[in-house]
Each structure stands twice: as C-alpha cells, then as structure tokens.
Amino acid sequence: MKNNKILLVIFAFWSSSNLYAQNSEYQMKSNGTETTIDFLSSYYEQDGNNAAVTGGIGTEALQDFANVLIVNVPLDSINSISVMTGADYYTSASTDNINNNPSSASSKDLRTYGTLSYSRKNLKRGETYSAKIGGSTEYDYASISFGISYAKEFNEGNSELNLNAQAFRDRWSLYLPVELRGRVNVPTKLRNSYNFQATFSQVINKRMQFSISAEAIYMDGLLSTPFHRVYFSDQQLPDIERLPNTRLKIPIGIRFNYFPSDNLVLRTYYRFYLDDWGLRAHTFNLETPIKINSWFTLSPFYRYNTQNAADYFAPFAEHTVNETFYTSDYDLSALNSHKIGFGFRFAPLYGVARMKFLKKKILQFKTFELRTAYYKRSTGLTAFIVSLGMNFEIK
C-alpha cells in the first residue's frame, strides 16, 4: 500500500506533461489512426523521521523505481483500445520495522498493475464513450477496478465536458506489527472506493484556456493501514492505527492557461480539498513552459501545498487509549510543502529517430521528455524524483 502513495506522487509529477491526460487516471488520447506508444520511467527517493510504521518516529527512507508502458491502438476512425501496464520496485527502511528485523522481507516489494480500455467516438455528435478494467497487486494488497467515461465537445470544439466514474475493490493481506500479532483484530480485509469526476474545459480565445473540475470519492471498509503503530501517553503497549470505516473526499480544481507569446505559456492550477475526517488543504501549482525553438521546450515549475491536521491525528505517544480513532501518520498531520523543479521536452518536427517496423510500417520516436524535482515539507520529509518519458508512433 506504501507503493500506491508513491505511484500517485509519480503521476502527479507528470500531471502537466503532454503525455498524460489531466485527470486522476493515466489515459492515452489517440492521435488519429496511428498506434501510439508511451513509456515512462521514474526514480523516487525520500527521507524523513516520522514513519507511521513506528508510531510517527523513525526513518522514512525509501527508494522507488517505476516503469509504465501505454499502447493505444485505433481500430478505425471511431474505435480504439488502450493497454497500460507497469511495475515498480521499492525498498523501504520504515516497512522493514514491521517485524523489527533489519533486512526482512517487508523492506522491499514489487508492485505490478495494468488497465485495459476501450473507447468509441460519435464524430457527428462530438461524443466519446470509454470503459476500462484494471488491477494491481503487491505483497500486502490486491485491487481490481472498473471505470466508464463520457466526453462531449460543443461550441465548435472550444468547449468540452468530461464525466468519469470508477470503482475499486481492494483486499488487504493483514501484515501486523510483530508484537501485536494475535493481540489485535480488524473488522474487515476489504476496502471499496467509488469516484465520480466532472470536468468542464473552455477555450476563451487563442491565448486563454481554463477548466474546472469537481470530484467526489467515497470509501468504505478497512481505511487504516494494518502495520501502522500508534503509541499512547497512558499505556506502554501500542495498538495498530484505527480510523473510521467510511470517508468522503471532495477535491475541486481550477486550471487557467495563458499564452502571452508564441514562446511562453503560463499554466496555473489551484485545488481545494476537504473530507469528513476534518482535513482541509489548498494546493497551488505554476508551470511556465518556454519554447526555446521549434523542437526544444524548457519548463520550470513550482507547487505549494498546505493542510490542517485530520481529526484523528496526534504525534508519537500523545494519543490516549480511550479514544475511538487514532493515527500518527504524518500524511494526515498539519503541514505545508514545496516542490520545485524543471523539465525539458525534445520534439523535432520529423521526430527524434525512425526505423522500419514489421516490413511496411515505420516506428517513429517522436518526443523525449525529462522532468526532475525536489520536494520538502514542514514535517522534515524531503524527496527527489527524476522521470523520463518517450513517445513513439507506428505509421
């Protein structure tokens, strides 16, 4: 489950990239009748001293290497299928402490995942219908997902409405802290998530665009992490993290892009987040792609986030045993964070390279993109990430 959080960080890192759509899923958009292939590889490293596995203290050192491949195959001018598959491998000093045994099996894991999507366009009505099924697995967690979406273009293509719905069915394998095995129980091994998102995009004129999105996420089941410890001020023996079995999350986001010149874009994004665990957060992102020439773009970016603490959070040994819910996971603490980085995109008019493929086909290496960033938050956690993306087309 630790890897799920890392994967979200990696794809959020690419949220403004040309390779990926701006919703919560990593979807490919067809470029017509050509087969497209996208490859993303990322290395992520973090360190800190507030590990939830050891009750809010201890090392958070972690390294993760992730690879994703997305292939979009148009069947004709209106139908297409897309396959996304990936794997990421991590080593974690904090999860190594589940067993209080350095170099135990819990210190590392391989996560694999994939999604199969189908979409159909109604060219006369400007509509696109999509459906997908996916799954993922790691040592303590397995998940299956289903999703449908609808997109409608109108106003001569200057306006677009996107509706997306997804459902996730997850099952935990219960790995408990070594000293609590046989002492504690959890009510269920299952978790369900239901997501609905609506996004409206508008081209104002040739230099201004905006979009607004709202999402509702409802979760039920085992929403705490079974191997997170919580220590108390009035009891020596810890317990596992205990959290409510339901959660409603509502993020609302606004994007505004402005093109002051042909060589510069100002991409801005603001998101407000709230949930019924008492968490409130504000996020602001600014990216300024600068087109150096016709084939090279440099993109510095900055992201700021601030949030209050959830109702059930307290630091190490500050909870009391008479509380119903408790966590010392600093992801739910009051914090602010900064992320700063840059990317560059290399996209020559006729591609980076090309070669013959399957006799009558040509495989064209179209674009290459590299992004890197440094992340720091007020709790002391720091992280570094570097990712590269490559886009290919089969003609």
LUMKEBA-672710 format. One line per field, with one value per residue (C-alpha): residue number from 1; residue in one letter; x, y, z. Coordinates in nm, 4 decimals. Example, Ala and Ser with C-alpha at 12.3 -4.5 7.8 and 13.67 -1.06 7.14 Angstrom:
% LUMKEBA-672710
seq (1/2)
type (A/S)
X (1.2300/1.3670)
Y (-0.4500/-0.1060)
Z (0.7800/0.7140)
***
This chain:
% LUMKEBA-672710
seq (1/2/3/4/5/6/7/8/9/10/11/12/13/14/15/16/17/18/19/20/21/22/23/24/25/26/27/28/29/30/31/32/33/34/35/36/37/38/39/40/41/42/43/44/45/46/47/48/49/50/51/52/53/54/55/56/57/58/59/60/61/62/63/64/65/66/67/68/69/70/71/72/73/74/75/76/77/78/79/80/81/82/83/84/85/86/87/88/89/90/91/92/93/94/95/96/97/98/99/100/101/102/103/104/105/106/107/108/109/110/111/112/113/114/115/116/117/118/119/120/121/122/123/124/125/126/127/128/129/130/131/132/133/134/135/136/137/138/139/140/141/142/143/144/145/146/147/148/149/150/151/152/153/154/155/156/157/158/159/160/161/162/163/164/165/166/167/168/169/170/171/172/173/174/175/176/177/178/179/180/181/182/183/184/185/186/187/188/189/190/191/192/193/194/195/196/197/198/199/200/201/202/203/204/205/206/207/208/209/210/211/212/213/214/215/216/217/218/219/220/221/222/223/224/225/226/227/228/229/230/231/232/233/234/235/236/237/238/239/240/241/242/243/244/245/246/247/248/249/250/251/252/253/254/255/256/257/258/259/260/261/262/263/264/265/266/267/268/269/270/271/272/273/274/275/276/277/278/279/280/281/282/283/284/285/286/287/288/289/290/291/292/293/294/295/296/297/298/299/300/301/302/303/304/305/306/307/308/309/310/311/312/313/314/315/316/317/318/319/320/321/322/323/324/325/326/327/328/329/330/331/332/333/334/335/336/337/338/339/340/341/342/343/344/345/346/347/348/349/350/351/352/353/354/355/356/357/358/359/360/361/362/363/364/365/366/367/368/369/370/371/372/373/374/375/376/377/378/379/380/381/382/383/384/385/386/387/388/389/390/391/392/393/394/395)
type (M/K/N/N/K/I/L/L/V/I/F/A/F/W/S/S/S/N/L/Y/A/Q/N/S/E/Y/Q/M/K/S/N/G/T/E/T/T/I/D/F/L/S/S/Y/Y/E/Q/D/G/N/N/A/A/V/T/G/G/I/G/T/E/A/L/Q/D/F/A/N/V/L/I/V/N/V/P/L/D/S/I/N/S/I/S/V/M/T/G/A/D/Y/Y/T/S/A/S/T/D/N/I/N/N/N/P/S/S/A/S/S/K/D/L/R/T/Y/G/T/L/S/Y/S/R/K/N/L/K/R/G/E/T/Y/S/A/K/I/G/G/S/T/E/Y/D/Y/A/S/I/S/F/G/I/S/Y/A/K/E/F/N/E/G/N/S/E/L/N/L/N/A/Q/A/F/R/D/R/W/S/L/Y/L/P/V/E/L/R/G/R/V/N/V/P/T/K/L/R/N/S/Y/N/F/Q/A/T/F/S/Q/V/I/N/K/R/M/Q/F/S/I/S/A/E/A/I/Y/M/D/G/L/L/S/T/P/F/H/R/V/Y/F/S/D/Q/Q/L/P/D/I/E/R/L/P/N/T/R/L/K/I/P/I/G/I/R/F/N/Y/F/P/S/D/N/L/V/L/R/T/Y/Y/R/F/Y/L/D/D/W/G/L/R/A/H/T/F/N/L/E/T/P/I/K/I/N/S/W/F/T/L/S/P/F/Y/R/Y/N/T/Q/N/A/A/D/Y/F/A/P/F/A/E/H/T/V/N/E/T/F/Y/T/S/D/Y/D/L/S/A/L/N/S/H/K/I/G/F/G/F/R/F/A/P/L/Y/G/V/A/R/M/K/F/L/K/K/K/I/L/Q/F/K/T/F/E/L/R/T/A/Y/Y/K/R/S/T/G/L/T/A/F/I/V/S/L/G/M/N/F/E/I/K)
X (0.0000/0.3003/0.3678/0.0191/0.1079/0.4378/0.2661/0.0294/0.3307/0.4956/0.1898/0.1026/0.4572/0.3626/0.0165/0.1055/0.3016/0.1847/0.1963/-0.0873/-0.4399/-0.5133/-0.7437/-0.6702/-0.6079/-0.3221/-0.5158/-0.3842/-0.5587/-0.5473/-0.3648/-0.5888/-0.5490/-0.1856/-0.0770/0.0984/0.3328/0.4330/0.6990/0.7555/1.0343/1.0830/1.3189/1.1906/1.3839/1.2742/1.3959/1.2455/1.1947/0.8196/0.7472/0.3902/0.5136/0.6943/0.4266/0.5308/0.9029/1.1854/1.3240/1.1112/1.3966/1.2612/1.3670/1.1299/1.1930/0.8822/0.8200/0.4957/0.4095/0.0938/-0.0096/-0.3062/-0.4319/-0.7039/-0.9132/-1.0623/-1.1570/-1.4039/-1.2917/-0.9693/-0.8233/-0.5517/-0.3364/-0.1455/0.0921/0.3621/0.5732/0.7615/1.0118/1.0798/1.2996/1.1771/1.3527/1.0246/0.8289/1.1334/1.0299/0.7006/0.9000/1.1656/1.4109/1.6594/1.6694/1.3443/1.1207/0.8949/1.1758/1.1154/0.8357/0.7427/0.4090/0.2540/-0.0556/-0.2422/-0.5508/-0.7373/-0.9522/-1.1912/-1.3277/-1.5743/-1.6338/-1.9517/-1.8000/-2.1303/-2.2267/-1.8741/-1.9035/-1.6631/-1.7601/-1.4992/-1.4826/-1.1906/-1.0924/-0.7740/-0.5932/-0.2825/-0.1060/0.1725/0.2777/0.0020/-0.2589/-0.4582/-0.7033/-0.9398/-1.1061/-1.3738/-1.4470/-1.6625/-1.6347/-1.8181/-1.6851/-1.8841/-1.7368/-1.9512/-1.9252/-1.7200/-1.4804/-1.3990/-1.5895/-1.5715/-1.7461/-1.5882/-1.7622/-1.5724/-1.6842/-1.4668/-1.4995/-1.2178/-1.2406/-0.9342/-0.8286/-0.5611/-0.3306/-0.3011/0.0631/0.0543/0.3420/0.5249/0.4465/0.0712/0.0063/-0.2625/-0.3483/-0.5472/-0.8199/-0.9505/-1.3189/-1.2612/-0.9886/-1.1783/-1.1887/-1.4146/-1.3727/-1.6185/-1.5026/-1.7004/-1.5400/-1.6810/-1.4535/-1.5513/-1.2891/-1.3217/-1.1088/-1.1680/-0.9598/-0.6376/-0.4330/-0.6507/-0.7975/-0.9460/-1.1009/-1.2840/-1.3230/-1.5053/-1.4693/-1.6443/-1.4670/-1.6466/-1.4571/-1.5633/-1.4025/-1.0552/-0.9265/-0.6439/-0.3111/-0.2766/0.1008/0.0973/0.1615/0.0142/0.1714/-0.0171/0.0582/-0.1185/-0.0254/0.3055/0.1846/0.0995/-0.2017/-0.2472/-0.3829/-0.7619/-0.9642/-1.3335/-1.4609/-1.6011/-1.4536/-1.5872/-1.3302/-1.4136/-1.1400/-1.2254/-0.9706/-0.9335/-0.6800/-0.6004/-0.3518/-0.2363/-0.0163/0.1412/0.3552/0.4184/0.7183/0.5770/0.2876/0.1696/-0.0014/-0.1689/-0.3648/-0.5454/-0.7134/-0.9218/-0.9670/-1.1917/-1.3066/-1.5204/-1.2121/-1.1628/-0.8833/-0.8709/-0.5985/-0.5029/-0.2678/-0.1249/0.0866/0.2621/0.4471/0.5983/0.6995/0.9422/0.9781/1.3465/1.2979/1.0653/1.1778/1.3017/1.0915/1.2137/0.9542/1.0326/0.7548/0.6650/0.3985/0.2852/0.0506/-0.0833/-0.3230/-0.4528/-0.4424/-0.7130/-0.9337/-0.7688/-0.4004/-0.1591/0.2219/0.4091/0.2693/0.0151/-0.2991/-0.4888/-0.6361/-0.9935/-1.0019/-1.2021/-0.9868/-0.6178/-0.3253/0.0290/0.0653/0.2157/0.0382/-0.2641/-0.0840/-0.0840/0.1870/0.2927/0.5151/0.7112/0.8097/1.0347/1.1749/1.2063/1.1537/1.2575/1.0906/1.2702/1.0238/1.1701/0.9222/1.0092/1.0783/1.3930/1.4515/1.2697/1.3136/1.1352/0.8885/0.7019/0.8049/0.5515/0.5399/0.7597/0.8308/0.8902/1.0493/0.8563/0.9345/1.1620/1.0840/1.2777/1.1494/1.3145/1.2063/1.2973/1.0232/1.0310/0.7608/0.7444/0.7437/1.1039/1.0398/1.2410/1.2255/1.3825/1.2321/1.3528/1.1362/1.1742/0.9043/0.9288/0.6556/0.6528/0.4166/0.3730/0.2788)
Y (0.0000/0.2266/0.1978/0.3263/0.6623/0.6719/0.5975/0.8898/1.1146/0.9982/1.0566/1.3843/1.4843/1.4361/1.5975/1.8825/1.6668/1.6314/1.2542/1.2233/1.3491/1.5852/1.3564/1.1067/0.8230/0.7956/0.7761/0.7943/1.0092/0.8828/1.0959/0.9678/0.6317/0.5720/0.3400/0.5330/0.4022/0.5913/0.4820/0.6454/0.5616/0.7293/0.7128/0.8457/0.8813/1.0206/1.0554/1.1771/1.0881/1.0427/0.6869/0.5727/0.2122/0.3050/0.5370/0.8681/0.8489/0.6723/0.6661/0.7222/0.6394/0.4886/0.4372/0.3502/0.2682/0.2651/0.1871/0.2263/0.1360/0.2612/0.1418/0.2980/0.1143/0.2781/0.0037/0.2535/0.6222/0.5808/0.2812/0.2314/0.0196/0.1143/-0.1045/0.0346/-0.1904/-0.1174/-0.2299/-0.0543/-0.1864/-0.0200/-0.0610/0.0925/0.1261/0.2071/-0.1020/-0.3066/-0.2241/-0.4165/-0.7134/-0.5120/-0.7115/-0.5309/-0.6655/-0.8598/-0.9406/-0.6440/-0.3990/-0.4365/-0.5150/-0.5344/-0.3885/-0.4765/-0.3233/-0.2839/-0.1366/-0.2277/0.0484/0.0747/0.3973/0.4799/0.8167/0.9592/1.2059/1.3676/1.4407/1.5121/1.2446/0.9814/0.6839/0.4794/0.1797/0.0190/-0.2591/-0.2825/-0.4456/-0.4305/-0.6448/-0.6150/-0.8145/-0.6903/-0.5610/-0.6578/-0.4406/-0.4568/-0.1558/-0.0665/0.2649/0.4415/0.7897/1.0240/1.3310/1.5846/1.8557/2.1525/2.5194/2.4240/2.2224/2.5135/2.3605/2.0105/1.8280/1.5125/1.2765/0.9878/0.7189/0.4484/0.1750/-0.0060/-0.3311/-0.3856/-0.6675/-0.6465/-0.9263/-0.8486/-0.7938/-0.6701/-0.5393/-0.8383/-0.7657/-0.7261/-1.0471/-1.2488/-0.9497/-0.7255/-0.7672/-0.5681/-0.5672/-0.6481/-0.7089/-0.5256/-0.1680/-0.0152/0.3194/0.4969/0.8020/1.0445/1.3393/1.6125/1.8470/2.1382/2.2872/2.6091/2.7855/3.1566/3.2816/3.1862/3.2870/3.1789/2.8469/2.7275/2.4206/2.3471/2.0036/1.8609/1.5115/1.3051/0.9994/0.7709/0.4924/0.2190/-0.0803/-0.1033/0.2526/0.2341/0.0650/-0.2535/-0.2275/0.1348/0.1525/0.4059/0.4699/0.6144/0.8507/0.6239/0.2739/0.1127/-0.1414/0.0151/-0.0593/-0.0587/0.2513/0.2825/0.5038/0.5293/0.2732/0.5397/0.8523/1.1136/1.3240/1.6240/1.7932/2.0953/2.2235/2.5172/2.5408/2.8542/2.8645/3.1856/3.2226/3.5713/3.4930/3.2112/3.1001/3.1157/2.9515/3.0235/2.7165/2.7723/2.5313/2.5659/2.2844/2.2932/1.9642/1.8655/1.5414/1.4255/1.3379/1.7109/1.7566/2.0759/2.1501/2.4120/2.3467/2.5939/2.4991/2.7200/2.5967/2.8176/2.6218/2.8268/2.7309/2.7814/2.6871/2.4745/2.1474/2.2245/2.3396/2.4128/2.4001/2.5266/2.4609/2.5194/2.3660/2.4735/2.2784/2.3458/2.1459/2.1234/1.8036/1.5396/1.4956/1.1651/1.2601/1.3039/1.2659/0.9833/0.8887/1.1730/0.9646/0.8135/0.4639/0.5865/0.7424/0.5541/0.6513/0.7349/0.7652/0.9015/0.9027/1.2436/1.2381/1.3339/1.5976/1.9750/2.0613/2.2709/2.1598/2.2994/2.1283/2.2952/2.1531/2.1739/1.9656/1.9770/1.8372/1.7441/1.7118/1.7664/1.8163/1.4815/1.3018/1.2057/0.8917/0.6387/0.2817/0.0166/-0.1901/-0.5047/-0.4614/-0.1995/0.0035/0.2803/0.3172/0.6865/0.8052/1.1334/1.3035/1.2750/1.4436/1.4650/1.6109/1.6413/1.7968/1.8459/1.8205/1.9392/1.9597/2.1160/1.7788/1.7264/1.4854/1.5554/1.3807/1.3836/1.2488/1.2234/1.0891/1.0435/0.9910/0.8780/0.8822/0.6609/0.6267/0.3397/0.4551)
Z (0.0000/0.0556/-0.3157/-0.4034/-0.2457/-0.4351/-0.7646/-0.7084/-0.6485/-0.9697/-1.1886/-1.0191/-1.1104/-1.4775/-1.4500/-1.6859/-1.9280/-2.2861/-2.2436/-1.9952/-1.9517/-1.6620/-1.4684/-1.1944/-1.4362/-1.6828/-2.0085/-2.3631/-2.6206/-2.9753/-3.2310/-3.5138/-3.6803/-3.5774/-3.2986/-3.0224/-2.7536/-2.4409/-2.1956/-1.8564/-1.6146/-1.2751/-0.9809/-0.6464/-0.3218/0.0146/0.3711/0.6972/1.0632/1.1094/0.9956/1.0691/1.0961/1.4180/1.5541/1.3997/1.4741/1.2937/0.9436/0.6340/0.3941/0.0745/-0.2865/-0.5706/-0.9370/-1.1595/-1.5267/-1.7218/-2.0810/-2.2546/-2.6003/-2.7804/-3.0905/-3.3056/-3.4638/-3.7093/-3.7074/-3.4186/-3.2101/-3.0162/-2.7387/-2.4922/-2.2702/-1.9740/-1.7813/-1.5297/-1.2386/-0.9661/-0.7167/-0.3842/-0.0784/0.2474/0.5804/0.7558/0.6454/0.7442/1.1020/1.0763/1.2028/1.3922/1.1863/0.9624/0.6068/0.6495/0.3524/0.4271/0.3416/-0.0311/-0.2728/-0.6379/-0.7454/-1.0824/-1.2377/-1.5648/-1.7286/-2.0486/-2.2015/-2.4942/-2.6414/-2.9157/-3.0810/-3.2303/-3.4763/-3.5719/-3.2115/-3.0840/-2.8166/-2.6846/-2.4678/-2.2806/-2.0491/-1.8696/-1.6332/-1.4312/-1.1448/-0.9299/-0.6748/-0.4180/-0.1134/0.1196/-0.1222/-0.4312/-0.6240/-0.9205/-1.0805/-1.3317/-1.4977/-1.7553/-1.9011/-2.1348/-2.3169/-2.5165/-2.7401/-2.8422/-2.9339/-3.2423/-3.0279/-2.7952/-2.5027/-2.3585/-2.0752/-1.9297/-1.6882/-1.5281/-1.2835/-1.1267/-0.8688/-0.6866/-0.4913/-0.2718/-0.0418/0.2280/0.3348/0.7051/0.7962/1.1560/1.3706/1.5127/1.8812/1.8118/1.6198/1.7957/2.0155/1.7788/1.5195/1.2233/1.1206/0.7529/0.4951/0.2201/0.1013/-0.1652/-0.3390/-0.5682/-0.7640/-0.9775/-1.1539/-1.3782/-1.5737/-1.7937/-2.0276/-2.2274/-2.4865/-2.4206/-2.7114/-2.8862/-2.5790/-2.2840/-2.1713/-1.8436/-1.6881/-1.3654/-1.2098/-0.9114/-0.7730/-0.5075/-0.3638/-0.1212/0.0550/0.2942/0.4592/0.6121/0.5617/0.8146/0.7406/0.9494/1.0034/1.1260/1.5003/1.7437/2.0866/2.3855/2.6706/2.9230/2.8024/2.7145/2.4563/2.1178/1.9028/1.5273/1.3584/1.3953/1.1597/1.0616/0.8111/0.5768/0.4204/0.1799/-0.0065/-0.2273/-0.4333/-0.6516/-0.9023/-1.1401/-1.4227/-1.6196/-1.9066/-2.0683/-2.3764/-2.3558/-2.6612/-2.9057/-2.6991/-2.3462/-2.1610/-1.8055/-1.6621/-1.3259/-1.1092/-0.7762/-0.5820/-0.2664/-0.0810/0.2083/0.3664/0.6568/0.8643/0.9193/0.6656/0.4566/0.2024/-0.0555/-0.3468/-0.5964/-0.8976/-1.1538/-1.4610/-1.7308/-2.0431/-2.2519/-2.6161/-2.6920/-3.0579/-3.2702/-3.1125/-2.7592/-2.4604/-2.1074/-1.8262/-1.4744/-1.2202/-0.8554/-0.6312/-0.2831/-0.0577/0.2912/0.5086/0.8638/1.0671/1.0418/1.3484/1.4426/1.4185/1.7070/1.7233/1.8928/2.2364/2.2502/2.1950/2.4889/2.4979/2.5491/2.2000/1.9372/1.6378/1.6242/1.3828/1.3890/1.0102/0.9234/0.5856/0.7987/1.0069/0.9700/0.7189/0.4265/0.1415/-0.1506/-0.4743/-0.7281/-1.0470/-1.4202/-1.7283/-2.0878/-2.3969/-2.7170/-3.0086/-3.3584/-3.6420/-3.8008/-3.4747/-3.2879/-3.4947/-3.7104/-3.8261/-4.0323/-3.8334/-3.9445/-4.3111/-4.4246/-4.1046/-3.9667/-3.5944/-3.5213/-3.1966/-3.1713/-2.8394/-2.5389/-2.2072/-1.8810/-1.5523/-1.2134/-0.8843/-0.5187/-0.2542/0.1064/0.3685/0.7122/0.8920/0.7783/0.4914/0.1761/-0.1591/-0.5022/-0.8224/-1.1793/-1.4629/-1.8341/-2.0925/-2.4524/-2.7163/-3.0248/-3.3203/-3.5640/-3.9150)
***
